C-alpha cells in the first residue's frame, strides 16, 4: 500500500499533542507536520499552536534541518514507486516521480531548501563520460 503524501496526511487531520506530551521529543510524524506547515507557508506560531509545542521548538527544528538536511531525508518523504528498467521513486511532498535515489533526495530537499544549499549538501550526480568512436580501448 502506498504511503500517504504530506497533503493526504495533514490536510484534514492535523496532529495535536495532549497536555502530558507537551515536553516530549518531536516524533517523526510531528517533524513531517512541521515541514508540511512550512510548505503551506504557515508561520511558526501557527504550527506550534496546532501541534501544542513551543514556537521555539518549531524554529529550532527548522534551523537544525537547514544546517543538516539529512534530517529531512530521515523522515521518509519518498518511496520506491516502480522498478521496470531502473528504480523509480515518488516524492511524498508533491507526488512527482523521479528516476534515481540521489535525484529523488535532491528533489525532496528542494521543497525545503534553496537550490545552492541542496547542491552543497547533496551534489548532483556527475555525468558519466561516454567513450567516443575515436577513443582507444
Secondary structure, 3 states (H helix, E strand, C coil): CCCCCHHHHHCCCCCCCCHHHCCCCCCHHHHHHHHHHHHCCCCHHHHHHHHCCCHHHHHHHHHHHHHCCHHHHCCCCEEEEEECCCEEEEECCCCCEECCHHHHHHHHHHCCCCHHHHHHHCCCCCCCCCCCCCCCC
